[in-house]
Amino acid sequence: MLYSSFLALHLFGAGATAVVATYAAVVLWRREEGRYRVCAMTLGLIAGSEVVTGTILAILSARITALSLCGNIAIYLSIVLLLEMILFVRMKKVSVQFPIIRTFSPIALSLFGIFTAALYGF
């Protein structure tokens, strides 16, 4: 039951990532500078929660190894961070401040959680 709940939450987050990433791509395409900030912060928040739920799923599952978890997180974060980088560059060009702390704090905290879990024997 607990595993199913976290799986549903994780899949919902994956869908939300797809929606926000698509929205961010459209906003970038249309050059709607006023929406860049919200897209960046939302992607960061969702990415952080996806790393947390993915880690919990790995802990609850006997089939997911630490190596596969790290590989999946690396692929996921590389896609999200690529989009964040494009948003950053575009925001810099139009002199809009990129919300670094609000964007990367959830990601950094979730990665800190993974390393903490690893230290305790995950």
C-alpha positions as CSV (number, residue, x, y, z in Angstrom):
1,M,0.0,0.0,0.0
2,L,2.8,2.4,0.9
3,Y,4.7,1.5,-2.2
4,S,1.7,2.1,-4.4
5,S,1.0,5.5,-2.9
6,F,4.6,6.6,-3.5
7,L,4.5,5.2,-7.0
8,A,1.3,7.1,-7.8
9,L,2.9,10.3,-6.4
10,H,6.1,9.7,-8.4
11,L,4.1,9.1,-11.6
12,F,2.0,12.2,-11.0
13,G,5.3,14.1,-10.6
14,A,6.6,12.7,-13.8
15,G,3.5,13.9,-15.6
16,A,3.8,17.3,-14.0
17,T,7.4,17.5,-15.1
18,A,6.3,16.7,-18.7
19,V,3.6,19.4,-18.6
20,V,5.8,22.1,-17.0
21,A,8.7,21.3,-19.3
22,T,6.4,21.5,-22.4
23,Y,5.0,24.8,-21.1
24,A,8.5,26.1,-20.5
25,A,9.5,25.2,-24.0
26,V,6.5,27.0,-25.4
27,V,7.2,30.0,-23.2
28,L,10.8,30.0,-24.5
29,W,9.6,29.7,-28.1
30,R,7.2,32.6,-27.7
31,R,9.8,34.6,-25.7
32,E,7.3,35.3,-22.9
33,E,10.0,36.6,-20.5
34,G,7.5,37.3,-17.7
35,R,6.9,33.5,-17.3
36,Y,10.5,32.3,-17.3
37,R,10.9,32.8,-13.5
38,V,7.8,30.7,-12.6
39,C,8.8,27.9,-15.0
40,A,12.3,27.8,-13.5
41,M,11.0,27.6,-9.9
42,T,8.3,25.1,-10.7
43,L,10.7,22.8,-12.5
44,G,13.1,22.9,-9.5
45,L,10.4,22.1,-7.0
46,I,9.1,19.2,-9.0
47,A,12.6,17.9,-9.7
48,G,13.3,17.9,-5.9
49,S,10.1,16.0,-5.1
50,E,10.8,13.5,-7.9
51,V,14.2,12.7,-6.5
52,V,12.7,12.3,-3.0
53,T,9.9,10.0,-4.2
54,G,12.2,8.0,-6.4
55,T,14.6,7.5,-3.5
56,I,11.7,6.3,-1.3
57,L,10.5,3.9,-4.0
58,A,14.1,2.5,-4.2
59,I,14.2,2.0,-0.5
60,L,10.8,0.3,-0.5
61,S,11.6,-1.9,-3.5
62,A,13.8,-4.9,-3.4
63,R,14.4,-4.7,-7.2
64,I,15.8,-1.2,-7.5
65,T,19.5,-1.0,-6.8
66,A,21.4,2.1,-5.6
67,L,23.3,2.2,-8.9
68,S,20.1,2.1,-11.0
69,L,18.6,4.8,-8.8
70,C,21.6,7.1,-9.3
71,G,21.5,6.4,-13.0
72,N,17.8,7.3,-13.2
73,I,18.3,10.5,-11.2
74,A,21.3,11.5,-13.3
75,I,19.3,11.2,-16.5
76,Y,16.2,13.0,-15.1
77,L,18.2,15.8,-13.6
78,S,20.3,16.3,-16.7
79,I,17.1,16.9,-18.7
80,V,15.7,19.2,-16.1
81,L,18.9,21.1,-15.7
82,L,19.3,21.5,-19.4
83,L,16.0,23.3,-19.5
84,E,16.9,25.3,-16.5
85,M,20.1,26.3,-18.2
86,I,18.3,27.5,-21.3
87,L,15.9,29.5,-19.0
88,F,18.9,31.0,-17.2
89,V,20.6,32.1,-20.4
90,R,17.4,33.6,-21.8
91,M,16.7,35.4,-18.6
92,K,20.2,36.8,-18.5
93,K,19.8,38.1,-22.1
94,V,16.7,40.1,-21.1
95,S,18.2,41.2,-17.7
96,V,15.8,39.2,-15.6
97,Q,17.2,37.8,-12.4
98,F,17.2,34.0,-12.3
99,P,15.8,32.6,-9.0
100,I,18.8,30.5,-8.1
101,I,17.9,29.8,-4.5
102,R,14.3,29.0,-5.1
103,T,15.1,26.9,-8.1
104,F,18.0,24.8,-6.8
105,S,17.2,24.5,-3.1
106,P,14.7,21.7,-3.6
107,I,17.1,19.8,-5.8
108,A,20.0,20.3,-3.5
109,L,17.9,19.2,-0.4
110,S,16.7,16.1,-2.2
111,L,20.3,15.1,-3.2
112,F,21.4,15.8,0.4
113,G,18.6,13.4,1.5
114,I,19.9,10.7,-0.8
115,F,23.5,11.0,0.5
116,T,22.1,10.9,4.1
117,A,20.1,7.8,3.3
118,A,23.3,6.2,1.8
119,L,25.2,7.0,4.9
120,Y,22.6,5.2,7.0
121,G,22.9,2.0,4.9
122,F,20.6,2.4,2.0
